[in-house]
Amino acid sequence: MNQADLPRWATSVAMPLLNLLSALLVAAGVIYLLGENPAESMGILINSAVLNPEGLGYTLFYAATFIFTGLSVSIAMQAGLFNIGSEGQMYLGGLGATLVLLALDHTLPGWLLIPAAIAGAVLFGGLWAFVPGYLQAKRGSHVVVTTIMFNFISASLMNYVIVSHLIPDGEQSPASRVFAESAWLPKLNSILPVLGETPLNISFVLALVALVIYGIAVWRTSWGYQLRAAGLNPHAAHYAGISISKTIIVTMLISGGLAGLAAVNPVMGSTHYLGLNFPAGAGFIGIAIALMGRQHPVGILLSSILFGALIQGGFDLSLEKPNIPPETFIFIQGLIILFCGAMENLYAPVLSAMFKRKDK
């Protein structure tokens, strides 16, 4: 039995779970070497990130951003593209939202201002991804190379824009002014008071809506069929009448727009200003989420919550266990990327052998 012949539940559920457990097992060994009890440490992490209502609010807050970056990478993967530029596209999305807010937050009411800022984030993120998409479609420049380069360009550009043009007079902090309260995203604690005073806001609801739209668009529309056909076999798709160039450009626009949407949560829902390096690696975490979630809406949601829990629980764990530095959880994220990405097929031969014996 080949890997392609494995049941769908084996490739979509069993293999990702086995890879995750392998990563956590290695992480447990590292925690043990640091002089701490792995079981006790895991209990602290789960309690602070999931069982504690306020901690759960922070976990879902982080997850909202990761859902958008995971969708950004996933939609590109459906077309056979590896968009590594979600970090830079999210950065530019934050700029797009900020420019709208700085210009209009004292004139427009919130019900107009917030959608306008969200549109600005989508537009700037999409346009930043358009150039690598165009270069891939029309000039053959590989999207992996160009999106990596654009991450560095976006970082330098944002450093210039914020430091030279957005810092208010008399301020030293490299950030824009605080937006008017009408531009702040409504928090969900008014609906779910049990979550306490957390920054969880309506961007989490928007992220869930985006997951549903993504699932319907990719698997229930003719456009989604063309997208997946172009990703699976571009030559066959071309002979079937699908424009590969158009598919690449449109997909990268959508991918960049989703990455731009990821900026809405931290910029408009938490800090309420544009600061340097606000993406904080969320675009790269989106790559791990897309790989671990197998580009499926449910997988993306669960993977995003997992990474949100690692950030929230890891922060509290490092406070309670000084022997475990915060950098340990960056290492754990790397392990998850390693096992769910580069080694995603590690258990495929074992599962194939099991099913082969069962068939006999």
N, C-alpha and C positions, 0 to 999 in steps of 0.2 A: 504493500500500500504506500503510495506517495503522500507527501505532505498535503498536496492539493486535494487528496481524497479523504482527508480527515473530516469528521462531522463539523458543522459550523460552530457548534457549542465548544468543541475542543480548541479550535483556533481563536475563537472570539472570547472565550471565558477561561477555559482551563489553562491554556498556555500563558496568558497575561498574569493569572493568579500565581502560577508556579514561578514565573519570573519575578514577580513582586515578592513572594515569600523567600526566594533565594537572595534577593537584595537585602531584605530585612534580616535574614539569617547572618549574612556577612556583617551588616551593621551591628547586630547584637554582639558578634565577636569583637568588633572594635570597641564597643561600649564596655565589654568585659575587660579588655586590655587596658582601658582607661581607669579601671579600678572600681567600676560601678556594676550594680546588679542589672542585667538587661531586662528581666521581667518587671522589676520595680520601676525602672526607667520608662518602659513601655506603658505601664499603668499610669504614671504621672502624665505622660504625653497624651494618652487617650482621655484622661479625666479633664485635663486643661483645655483640650482642643474640641472635644465632642460632648462629654457628659456635663461639663459646666456650661450653663446656658449662655453666659457672657462670652466664654471662650468659643462656643459654637457660633455666636454672632460674628466674631472676628474671623473664624475659619471660613464662613460663607462669604464674608467681605472679600477675603483674599481670593476665594474660589471664583467670584464674579469676574475678576480681571483675567484669571487663568482660563476661564471658559472661552472668552473672546479670543485670547491668543491661541488657545488650542484649536478653535474653529478656524482661525486665520491660517494656521499651518495645515489643518486637515483638508480644507477646501482646495488648497493648492495641491496636496498629495493626491486628491481624487483625479486631478488632471495630469498626474505624473510629474509634478513640479515640487521641488523641495525649497520652500520659501524660508530661508534662515533670517530674513530681514524684518520679522515682526517686531523686534525690539526697536529698530529705527522708525518703522512705520507707526508704532505706538507713540514714540517720541514726537513725531510730526503731527500725529492726531491731537496730542495735547496742545501743541502750538495752535492748531486750527481752532480748537474750542476756546483757547485763551484769547485769541485775537477777536473772536466774536464777543466774548464776555467783556473784555476791556473796552470795546467800542460801544456796547449796547446795554450793559448791566444797570445803568442809571436811567435808562429811557424805556426799555421794554418791560412788560410784566413777565413774571416767571413762566407762565404757561406758554409764552412765545419764545422767551429767551432760552430756556433749557433745550427745546427741540432745535432751535437755531444753532446752539453750541454743539449739540450732538451731530448735526449735519456737517458743521465745520470740521469736527474730528474725523468723520467718515471721509469727507472730501480730501483733506490733507493726507490722511493715511493712504487712501486709494491712489492719489496722484503720485505719492512717493513710491508706491509699488508699481505704478504704470510704467515707469522708465525701464526697470529690469525686465518687466514682461514684454515691452516693446522690443528691447534689445534681443531677448530670447527668440521672439517670434519672427522678427525681420532681419536680424543680423547674426543669429546663431550664438550669441554670447550666453554662456551657461548661467542660469538664474541663481545657482548656488554661489558662484563667484561674485556676480553683480550685487546680490542682496547682502552678502558679507561686507563688500566694499561700502555699500550704502549705509550700513550700520555705523561705520566710522565717520562717514560724511555727515550723517544726521547728528552724531554726537558733537562734532566740531561746529556745525551750523547752529545747533541749539545753544552751545556755549557762547557763541558770538551774539546771537539774538538776545538771550537772557541778560548777559553781562553788559552788553553795549546799549540795549534799547528798552528792556523791560524792567530793570531795577528802578524803583521810585527814587527820586532825589533824596539824598540824605541817608539812604539805607545801604547797609553793607552786605546783607544776605543775598546770595545769587538767586533771586526769585522775583516774580512779578508781585504787584500789589494783591491784596486779598480781594476776591470778588464780592460784589454785593450779595446779601443774603438771598435775594430773589433768584440768584444763579445756583444756589446750593441744591443738590439733589435731595428730595424728601427721604428721610430715614424710615426704616421699617419698624422701628421700636414703638411707633404709635399704633401699629397693627399688632405687633408681637412684643408687648412690653416685657415679657419674660426674658428676652435677650439682653435687656439692660441698655446702658448707654454705650452702644457700639456704633461704629461708622457704617454698618450695614444699611444699604439704601436701595432705591428702586432699580439700580443698575443690575442687581441680582435677578430681578424679575425680567428685565430686558434680556439678560443672558439666557434665561430659560426659554424665552420666546425665540431668541436667535437659534437655540438648539432645535426647537420644533421646526422652524422654517428651514433650517439646514437639512434636517432629516427628510422633510417633504420634498424640498427642491432637488436633492441629490438622488433619492430613490423612488420618487413618485411623479417625476415630470420628464418630458422628452429632453429638456435641456440637461437634466441630470444624467440621463442615459448617454447623451452625446459627450458630456464631461467625463464620465467614467470610461467610455469607449476610447476617447482620446488618450486617457491615462494608461489604459491597459495595452492598447496597440495603436499607436498613432498612424502607422502605415495603413492598417485595415480601416481605421476611422476615416482617413483621407479618401480612400477609394470608395467609401460608403457615402461620400459627399459632405463630410463634416470639415469645416474650416479649422485647421489646427491653429493657425495664427490667431484667428479671432478668439478661439477657445482659450488660448494662453493669455491673451491680453485681458479679456473679460474676467477670467479667473483671478489673475493677479490684482486687478482693480478691486474685486470683491474681497480677496484675501487681505489687501492693504486696508480696505475700509473696515473690516472686522478688527484688525489690529488697532486702527485708530479709535474704534469704539472702546477698546480696552482702557484707553486713557481717561475716559469719562469717569470711571469709578474712583480712582485716586485723586484726580484733579478737581472734579466737581462734587465728589461725594465725601472727601476726607480732608485734604489739605486746604482746598478752596483757593489755591494759587498754583502757578506753574513754577516748579523748582528744577534745579539741575538734577539729572540722573533719576528722575522720578520713576521710570519704568522698573528700575532695580532688578533687571534680569527676567522680568515677566515674559518677555518675548521668547527668550530661550527656554524657559520652563514650558511654554506652549508647544515646543518641539517634543519634549518628553511626554506631555499630555496627549498629543496626537498619536504618538507611537504606542503608548501604553493603552490608550482608549481605542486603538485600531480604527480611528477616524469615524467611530460610531457615536451618535449623540449621547447614549447612555454611558458609554465608556468614557467620553470626554467629561461628562458631568462628574462621574465617580472619581476619575483621575484628578480633576480640578479640586474636588473636596479633599482628596488625599494630600495633595501638595499644600493646600491651604492649612490642613491640620498639622502638617510637618512644620510649617512656619510658625503657627500659633503655639502648638505644643512644644516645639523646640525652644522657643523663647522662654517659656515658663520652666522647662526642664533645665536649661542652662543656668537659670537663677537658683533652682533648688539643688542642683548638682554641679558645683563649681568645677569638678573634674571633667565635665563634658562641655567643651567650649561651643559657642554658637556655630563655629565653622564646621562642626561635626555634621550638621544637618545639610550643609551644602554638599558635603561628602556623600551623605545618604541619598540626596537628590541625584548626584552623579552615578551612584550605584544603580538607582532605579532606571536612569537613562541607559546605562550600560547593559543591564539585563533585559530591559524591555525594548531597547533599540538595537544596538549592535549584536546582542545575543538573543534576539527575540525568538529564534527557532531552536534554542538550546534543547528543549524537551520534545521537539517534533519527532525525532527518530524513536524515542521511547514510546510516545503515544502511538506512533504508526505501528510499532512492533506489537503493542498491546492489542490494538484493533485487528491486526493481522491474525494473531493467535485466536482472538475471539471469533473471527470469521471462519477459521478452520474448525 
